[in-house]
Amino acid sequence: MVRTLKNILQRIKRIFQFWSEIIFAKNRFGISLLQRIRALMMGGFTPDQYVLFDLENNNPKDYISRLEEIKMRAVNSPFKQIVNNRIVCIEAFGHYLKVQRIFGRIDNEGRLVSNCRELRQLSDIDSLLEQQGTLLFRKTWGRQQRRITKEDGVYSFGDGRIFSDWDWLKRLRNWRILEHVTPHGYLGDLQRKVPPTIKIIAFRDPKSSEWKIAFAVHRAPSSDGRLTSKVNLETGTLTNAIRLNTGDEFFVHPDTLLPFEGLEIPHWQKVKDDIVAASSNFCFLYYLVYTIVVTEDGFTVVNTKASTELTSTQVWGGQANQELGDFFRAHGLLKKRS
């Protein structure tokens, strides 16, 4: 009876995800209704995937669609909530990797929910900032964030605006209070406001049962949106970059003119070794997605997920018939391509 109820609820959830993530998905490139229907009939692709994967000319069977991604999220069931819960995840992975601390959050009613001893009430933020020097405030949903700095008794936002009181805190709703991670300087002054991140996909090989890194993409900030490059897993060097919301390609950064292609990520071998070693401690998991920031002395994990969208991965080529596709087929979560 309980299992039947769980199956029914799972079906309802997938139907909701189908409508919200595919039928009503954003159409950033403005494709026609006929093309949207074509993308759906090809196997459940979103309008953006239809354009970014160039499905007018490429074979859709080479790509993993959003509908298939939804099904593949079950790869770590029933333990995926351990990874997707940020607080539990920090406690679990913090034993093996340096992770970004979450000191607390401000809930929907403006109340402080603490995750540490140093922060018990809103007034404690001042002393915490005194200790840390810089704190990061990030929206619980979305990418909006504010960097708060205190120097010589003067408070300032990351954009240079100065303030002298904490009245603005009373108006905040649904914000997390996080440790600020200072990135390595390999991208120059560009990364002062928003650090570049690297998304790394790791899985346990179905044949050898050993963990390995399957794919990595580098995401750099710019004045007009984030730029994504593929990372060479052997050398840690970048390819040219793509802006996913427009499809534009960049060989140099539009703000700094720093070349992307051939740029080497610092500490890359250490990043690979440490992530594989840490993943090997979780024998009940099969697939992990790390988001990291490279620092002067190594790297810090800012997020870990049990699944991920594969659009930013597949703009560099379809993965359905590659290593990632073989992994999900071994778990019965992806159909064989005819």
N, C-alpha and C positions, 0 to 999 in steps of 0.2 A: 504493500500500500504506500509506504513512504517512498520507495524507489519510483513507483508510478507517478506520484505527485511531483517528485524532483524532475522526472523526464518531461512532464507537462509544463512545469515552470521553465525548464530549459528551452523548450520549443517556443513558448511565449516570448522569452527573452530574445531568441534568435529572430523571431518575426519582427519584434520591435527594432532590433539592430538593422535588419534588412531595410526597413522603411526609413529609419533615421540616417543610416550611413550610406545607402545606395540610392534609393528612390528620391530622397530629399537632399542628397549630397550637393555641396556647393558646385556651381558651374562657372568657375573662374575664367575659363576661356570662351564662354558664351557659345558652346556648340548647339546645334539645332535639336529640336525634339526628336527628329528622326535619328540623329546620331546618338542621342541619349538612349533611345530604344535599342539601337544596334549594340551599344556598349553593354546594355543589360542582357541582351540575348546572346552575346558572345561568352557569357559565363558569369556575369555579375560585376562588371567593371564600372567604376564611377566615371563621370564626365571628365574629370581631370586626368584620370589614368588613361582614358581613351586618347587624349592629346599627348600626354607626356610619354606614353609607350608607343605612340604613332601606330595605333592599331589599324589605321587605313592601309598601311603598307606592311606592317609586321604581323607575324602569325600569333594570334591571341593564345594559342595552346602553349606558347613558350613562356607565358606570364602567369603569375598567381593573381587572381582577381580579389577584389575586396570581399566578395561573398565567400570565397575560399579562406581568406584571412580570418573571417569571423568564426568559421568552423575550426580553424587551426588553433584558436586561442585555448582550446581544451587540452593542449599538449601537456600541461603541468597539473591538470586536475587530479585530485581535489586540493592540491597544495598551492595553487596559484595565488590565493589570497595572502599567503605568507609573504610573497614577493611584492604584490601590488599594494599592500598596506605599508605606507612610507615609514611609520614608526617601528613596526615589527621588523621591517627589512633592514633599517639602520642598526637595530640591535643584533640581528643575525649576521649581517655581512661585516659589521664593524669589528668583529673578532679577527677578520682576515685581511681587510682592506681599510684604507683611510677613507671615511665617508663624511659627507657634509652633514653637520649636526642641524637638527630642527629643535630650536629652543622652546617653541610653543606656537600658538596661533590665536588670532582674534576671531571669534565665531560670528555667526550671523546677527547676534544681538549685542556685539561689541564687548563681550566678556573674554578675558584671557583664559586660555586653556594651556597649562604649562606642561612641558615635557622634561624639565630639568629643575634641579634644586635652586639654581641661581635666579629663576624667574617664577615668582609666586603671585605678583600683582603688577599692574601696568607701570607703577612707579619704579619697579625693579629694572625696567628696560634701560633706564639712565645708567645705573651702575653696571649693567651688562655691557652696554656700549662703551663705558669707560674702560672695561677690561679688554673688550675685543677690538676697539678702535673703529670698526666698521661692522654694520649689520645689514642683512639683505631682507627686505620685505617683499614677498611674492604672493600674488593672487592665488587662492586655492584652485580656482579654475581659470585657465587662460595663461598668457605669457607676461602680463603686466607685472612689473617689479620696480622697486625703489631701493636705492643704495643710500644708507644713512651713515654719515661719518661724523666723528667728534674729534676735533683737534684744538688744543689750547682752550677748552671750554666752549668752543663755538660749534654748533650743529649745522650740518649742510646736507642737502640731497646730492645725488651723484651728478646732477647737471649743474652744480655750483650754487644753487639757491640756498640762502642762509636763513635759519629760523632760530627762535630763542625760547620757544615753549613747546609743550607736548599736546596742545589742544587738538591738533590734527589727528592724533591717535584716537580720540573719542568718535571720530567720524568713520574710522576704518571698519570694514566688515569683510569677513572671510579672507584674511591675510595670514600667511605663515611668516614666522620670524626665524630666519636661518643664519647660519654661520656664513660669513663672506669668504669666498675662495679666491685667492689672488693667483691669477694665471701666469704661466711662463710667458716671457716676452717675445716669443718667436713670431708674433704678428704685429709687434710694435705697439704704438700708442692706441691703435684701433680697439684693443680689447679692454680698455680701462672701464668702460661703462657696462658692456655685456661680454663676458668671456667666451671664447670659442669652445665648442664642445665636440666630443667624438662619440658617436653611437656605435657600439660594438656588439655584434650578435655572436653568441657562443652556444654550442650545443654538445650533447654527449653523443658521440658517434655510435650509431646502431650496431656497427660491426665490431668495433674494438672496445666499446663502452668507455673510451677515453674522451675527456672534454677537449674541444678544439674551437678556435675562432673561425667563423665562416665568412664574415663580412664586416666591414667597417666604413663608416662615412664621416667626414669632417664637416662641421657646420660653423661657418664664420659669420659674424654680424657685419652688416653694412647699413648705410643711411637709408637705403630703400628696401631692406628686407634681408633675410638670411640666405647665404650662399652655401651650397652643398657640393662637396667633392668626394670622390671615391678614394679610399686609402689603400695603397699597395700593402698587402699583409706581410710581405717579406721585408720590404725596405722601410715602410712607414712614410713613404712619399705620397704627395697628393697629385690628383689629376686636375684638369680644368674644373671650374665650378659651374653649377646651374642654379638659377633662381627658380624654385619649384612653382611659385605662384604666377610666373610669367613664361617660363620655359626658356628664358634668355641664357646664353652661355657666356662665361667670362674666363679669360686666360690670365688676367691681372685683376687685382681688387679695384673696384671702381672708385674707392675713396683714397687709397694709399698708393695705388699702382704697383703694389707688391705682387710679383708673379705667383700664381697658384701652382702651376705644373712643376713638379720636382721639389716643392717645398717639403722639407723633412720634419716630421713630428719628433720633438725631443723625447728621450727615454722610451722609445717605442718597444724595444725588446723587453724592458722591464714591465711595461704595460701588459704585453701579451702573456708573459710568464706569470705575473701576479694574478691576472684574471683567470687564467686556466687553473692555477693552483687553488684559488679561492672557490671557484665553481665546483671543483672536485670534492669539496667538503659536504656538498648537498646531494646526497645519494638518491633522494626522492624527487629530484628535479631533472628535467631533460633539456631545457631551453631557457636561456637567460639573455636579456638585453641590457647592457650597461651604458649609461651616459656618464662620461668622465670629463674632467677639466685637467689638462696637463699643467703642473706647477713646477717651480724651480727645482724642487727636490724629489719629484716623482709625479704623482697624479692623485686626484680626489674623485671618488664616485659621488655624483650628485643625484643620481636616480638609477633604480634597477626595476625592470619589468619582467613579467612572465611571458609577455607577447608584445608584438609591435606591428605597426603598419609597414608594409614593404614597398611603398611607392618610392621613397627616397633611395631604396636599394635597387629597385628594378629600372630606374631611369638609365642605369648603366648596362642594362641587358636583362632579359627575362630569366627568372630563377626556377621556373617550374621543372625544367629538365636539367638543372644543375644540382649542386650539392645540397642546397636548402630544400629543393623539391624532393630529392631522394630521402632526406631526413623525415619530412612530414608524411611521405608515402609509407615509410617503414612503420610509422605510428598509426597508419590507417586513416589519416586526416586529409589526404590529397589523392584524388583519383589519378590513375595512370593515363598518360597522354597516348592517344592512338596515332 
